[in-house]
């Protein structure tokens, strides 16, 4: 069997911010490495990102060697099953070793300064530390970390023979006896202090380790004598609320004092200057600055403020959306008593959701001034911020959905923007730059589907509370609400020439609505399905529509008489349907792993096309009708020749099942969303 050519990936929108240190800068200064579900992503400055695919479970931790040659990643599996560690070659972007020693999950990894050795820490079901020979991929020695679980391990900066560990267990410094293959633990004496340690960073001389705790203070520990020397900050106002969750060290200016950057569980980012860790009668830290970002801070890494080669700035592009005049002017208001609109972040200007004013005011920054440092901070809300120290100016760099993407849609009038929906929010994206333009949030509700009206002046969405909501795509202002449209609105589409929309619900009903400027009226209810309606589509002449359901039925309906026309049935769960552009045929995809061609006039089965070994959930036919895209549980996007039924291209990279697909109006781009919240943009302009 010949290997199929890969589908060209254009851009990715996604980041798993729940893992500790899940966003790191490569030692070369400009490549970024971050976790995305079961994969690792290496971002290329101005280029296409590279995926390291090999894990079967979600990546829980990763580490980069000091020389930059190796990347190691660990995964989480089911209880009792082995959790593998994979060592990757950074330059070749390929797997070197797959190591098996831990069970359940891997919590932490760390390379030695020479990159010849690595230490790993198992999760709650394992609680073991293991030292590995990196070149041979062989375990050298190991030991239980303690009665309680550990959270982190960290090699010294100048020694291959020592590392520190901590967590719920007692913090320890471990000495490695390579000759006798033994681990020698040395408990750190904390005196009367009892803390749960969460993260650690060691100074360049391997003298003092700065250890974050769940109570929000930082311990200064002398790692050569195994003694606690100092704690800070001394003032409660300068402590990290909800615990210290991430920490890193950097030099505050050229030949300046050591500085500590720390993140907290409530989103605070502090920068402290270290005074004297050997003087317990004096404060340990002097605060440099503070700011707050959205979400729990899970990773902090320092990058040169002007890295080389510089990241190219995307050219500003404009897009046109035909927008009807809204009833009110002024800034966006709350969309309803339980919802709100988050500020716009355009391709030319990045705004930060819920960004608070920095403690120190922002000042003009000279890129040649070495006193400034860029801190890249990742949070559990799948966002990455750039915080400039010492001004503490924060800018949103990257964001995505936290939960699975339920739908993606383009406006018919432009291929420059598209919308996506997920649990609790709708987001509008600028396709050339992948920047978030608009975010509309309704707490405690799940947006199950979305689409644009023919003019592109409304984003129409269906929600888990049974309401249909329409928003303006430029301001995010609520335009209207249809209450009690369904038990849950699971699918929605609009007619092309008439101001009407068709919706499907979780109870199995299909309803047609007439839209006017002042009212939204129910025209007809069509009851044939017995289970959830997963997809509805309308023909180009607005005369018919088709709906598919989990009950294994597909119906075509007359939109003039509102009666059932054709009945199609299979022993499966239909997940998606789409019409051929000339509307003579329609195609369904389902859990029986096939794409099924149907005659739109007679309702007869024309062809069954097996495309995967697992269930299919998403399908879309391109505007020309020559290509078809399908995706499902195997995490692969397939481009199929519609007439021949042959798979032409395959796109890999999604860490979870693919839940939705849509083509741009010009047919040059394909957008796919998956269950982990990531969005991939594929290039078909070839």
C-alpha positions, -999 to +999 in steps of 0.1 A: +000+000+000+015+034-010+018+061+016-006+090+010+009+125+008+002+147+039-023+174+040-004+207+043-010+223+078-012+261+077-018+271+113-028+257+146-049+272+174-044+252+206-025+248+239-029+225+269-024+248+298-034+223+325+000+207+328+029+221+348+056+238+327+036+230+296+050+259+276+088+263+273+114+282+252+140+260+235+176+269+244+181+283+209+159+312+221+132+313+194+116+278+191+086+273+214+076+239+227+042+231+242+019+203+249-013+197+229-033+167+240-013+136+231+012+155+211+041+179+215+042+210+192+074+228+181+066+262+168+087+275+139+092+312+137+072+323+107+067+287+096+045+257+100+045+240+135+059+205+138+041+177+157+058+150+178+033+122+177+039+090+196+019+090+229-013+071+233-023+091+264-023+128+272+011+144+277+015+153+314+050+167+314+080+173+292+116+186+295+142+200+272+179+192+276+203+220+283+221+215+250+188+215+231+193+182+214+168+162+233+131+165+244+116+141+268+078+137+273+057+116+297+021+106+294-010+096+315-027+063+310-053+042+329-045+029+364-023-002+363-011+004+327+024+015+318+030+052+312+057+056+286+084+083+284+095+092+249+129+108+241+129+129+209+156+142+187+149+179+183+168+184+151+154+154+133+120+157+149+118+120+155+116+095+183+148+080+197+137+059+227+104+048+242+109+040+279+087+019+301+091+020+338+062+040+354+026+031+358-005+053+355+013+086+348+045+106+347+045+137+368+079+153+361+111+150+340+145+167+342+177+164+322+212+166+338+235+195+328+255+173+304+223+159+289+236+124+294+212+115+321+175+121+329+154+117+361+117+109+360+090+110+386+059+087+385+024+098+395+000+089+423-001+052+414+037+050+410+056+073+434+090+063+421+120+083+408+141+067+381+174+078+367+180+070+330+209+069+306+197+091+277+219+078+249+212+041+257+176+046+268+183+024+298+171+028+335+201+030+358+186+031+393+154+041+411+137+045+444+103+053+460+101+091+465+083+086+498+050+077+514+032+106+498+033+116+461+058+139+446+051+168+422+085+177+407+122+167+402+149+191+392+186+184+384+213+207+396+227+232+371+263+221+373+262+185+386+250+152+370+250+136+404+223+155+424+187+166+420+159+179+442+124+166+446+093+176+465+055+176+467+032+161+493+063+142+504+093+156+523+115+177+500+148+159+494+181+163+477+192+131+460+227+120+453+233+095+425+259+068+429+265+058+392+292+033+401+269+013+424+237+023+407+221+037+439+201+067+449+209+083+483+181+106+497+189+135+520+159+151+537+158+189+538+154+202+574+126+227+575+124+230+612+089+238+625+077+247+591+054+223+573+047+229+536+034+212+505+060+222+479+048+226+443+077+237+421+114+246+424+142+266+407+179+264+415+204+293+412+233+290+387+258+282+415+238+253+429+236+268+463+201+280+469+169+264+456+138+286+456+109+263+462+072+274+458+045+261+482+008+257+482+005+284+509+019+311+486+053+316+502+087+307+487+114+288+506+151+295+501+168+261+507+206+256+508+209+225+487+245+217+498+237+216+535+200+205+532+188+234+554+161+260+551+177+294+551+149+319+545+112+323+535+094+351+517+077+373+508+073+386+544+043+408+537+010+390+531+000+414+503+030+402+483+024+365+487+010+343+460-027+337+466-040+302+461-004+289+461+028+292+440+021+272+409+051+281+387+085+296+392+117+305+373+149+325+378+165+352+357+192+379+360+176+413+367+197+434+342+233+430+330+253+418+360+224+426+382+209+407+412+190+375+409+152+378+403+124+353+408+093+352+386+064+333+402+028+326+392-002+319+415-034+299+414-055+331+410-035+345+380-011+368+398+024+370+383+050+385+407+086+394+400+109+396+431+145+407+435+164+384+458+181+404+485+201+381+509+189+345+514+215+341+542+201+370+564+168+356+580+164+388+599+159+408+567+133+404+540+142+378+514+126+396+484+120+431+471+090+433+448+098+444+413+063+443+399+030+425+397+002+419+372-028+396+368-037+374+339-066+351+332-065+317+348-042+297+371-005+302+360+009+268+352+041+277+334+066+306+333+096+307+311+120+335+302+128+344+266+153+370+254+134+402+248+146+404+212+152+368+202+171+360+171+160+353+145+131+378+151+096+366+148+081+381+116+052+403+122+021+394+101+009+421+077-023+437+089-052+426+067-087+440+065-119+421+061-154+432+052-185+420+069-219+432+057-235+443+090-269+456+095-273+487+117-277+478+153-303+493+176-279+510+200-245+526+199-216+528+224-195+501+240-207+465+241-230+458+270-238+426+289-256+402+266-279+390+293-281+389+331-258+358+331-235+366+302-210+392+291-188+402+261-151+401+263-131+429+246-120+425+210-084+416+201-078+424+165-049+414+142-034+448+148-040+451+186-040+425+213-062+430+243-062+408+274-095+394+288-099+405+324-065+422+323-059+444+354-036+474+356+000+466+364+015+477+397+042+496+379+030+517+349+041+506+314+070+526+300+086+528+265+108+498+261+141+498+243+149+464+228+186+469+233+181+474+270+191+442+288+172+452+320+140+441+303+129+404+301+100+387+285+082+362+306+059+338+287+032+327+311+008+299+303-025+294+322-050+266+327-075+287+306-054+277+275-039+312+272-003+324+269+007+359+279+039+379+273+048+398+305+076+423+303+096+427+334+100+451+352+071+472+337+048+441+340+031+450+308+011+419+297-001+410+262-021+381+251+000+359+227-021+328+222-055+315+232-079+287+223-110+269+236-106+251+269-131+224+261-141+206+229-150+225+198-187+219+188-188+238+156-169+260+131-185+283+105-174+308+078-196+337+067-207+334+031-192+368+023-156+364+033-128+338+039-109+361+062-127+352+094-145+323+109-164+315+141-161+286+165-182+275+195-176+254+226-187+251+262-196+286+274-183+307+245-182+317+209-150+330+194-144+349+161-109+343+145-089+361+119-078+333+096-046+347+081-031+354+116-051+330+139-058+360+162-089+360+183-111+389+172-141+385+195-151+363+224-187+360+236-192+342+269-223+329+286-213+311+318-227+277+327-241+271+292-227+251+263-229+265+228-236+234+207-237+249+171-233+281+153-236+296+118-237+330+100-267+345+082-263+349+044-252+386+048-226+377+074-242+403+097-252+378+125-237+349+143-266+326+151-260+300+178-278+272+196-273+266+233-278+238+258-304+259+276-327+255+246-322+291+233-312+304+200-291+336+203-279+359+176-249+383+181-233+410+160-199+398+146-182+431+152-194+441+186-206+409+201-238+426+211-269+404+216-294+410+187-322+387+197-330+355+216-355+328+208-365+312+241-375+275+244-366+268+208-358+232+218-348+212+249-313+217+236-305+233+203-280+208+187-279+220+150-288+251+131-286+266+096-301+295+077-318+297+043-298+313+015-324+337+000-351+340+027-347+354+063-355+321+079-335+294+098-339+257+105-329+242+138-327+207+153-330+197+189-320+170+213-356+158+215-356+150+178-377+179+164-368+200+134-382+236+135-384+264+110-383+300+121-391+332+103-368+362+111-379+398+109-363+429+123-387+429+153-397+393+158-387+357+154-417+335+146-421+297+146-434+286+112-434+248+115-424+219+136-415+186+120-416+155+142-401+123+129-368+117+146-368+099+179-334+110+191-310+140+189-308+158+156-271+161+148-270+181+116-293+200+093-285+214+058-306+234+033-305+232-005-292+262-025-327+270-038-342+269-003-368+244-013-357+215+008-336+206+039-322+174+053-317+163+089-299+134+104-302+119+139-287+094+163-317+071+157-302+061+123-327+081+102-322+109+077-352+129+064-356+154+036-382+180+042-401+204+020-396+240+031-427+251+012-453+226+026-432+215+057-438+178+050-414+149+049-403+140+014-377+112+017-368+087+044-333+072+046-323+047+072-292+027+084-284+007+114-260+033+127-259+068+143-258+096+117-234+124+128-232+148+099-247+155+065-239+177+035-253+184+001-234+184-032-234+220-046-259+210-073-280+194-046-285+162-066-268+140-040-262+142-003-236+125+019-238+113+055-211+101+079-218+079+109-205+057+136-203+027+112-171+043+098-185+050+064-195+080+042-227+071+025-239+087-008-276+092-012-298+103-042-314+135-031-345+130-053-353+094-046-337+089-012-320+057-025-285+046-013-259+050-040-226+041-024-210+032+009-174+044+013-154+030+042-129+056+052-117+048+087-113+021+113-131+042+139-163+063+140-167+094+118-181+126+133-175+153+108-180+158+070-178+187+046-179+190+008-159+218-008-177+246-028-167+231-061-181+196-052-149+178-062-134+172-028-148+159+005-133+162+039-140+137+067-128+132+103-135+113+134-121+093+163-089+083+145-078+120+147-070+122+110-085+146+084-089+129+051-094+147+018-114+124-006-120+127-043-158+129-044-163+110-077-136+084-074-140+079-037-102+078-032-084+093-003-060+119-018-045+136+013-043+128+051-037+154+078-024+143+112-019+162+144-052+165+162-047+151+197-084+141+201-113+131+179-123+155+152-157+170+159-163+195+131-151+205+097-158+234+074-144+248+041-137+285+034-160+300+008-132+301-017-123+265-011-086+272-003-087+265+034-102+238+056-108+243+093-111+214+117-120+214+154-114+186+179-126+175+213-096+190+231-104+225+220-078+228+193-084+242+158-063+234+128-062+253+096-053+233+065-040+247+032-057+234+000-044+261-022-020+239-040 
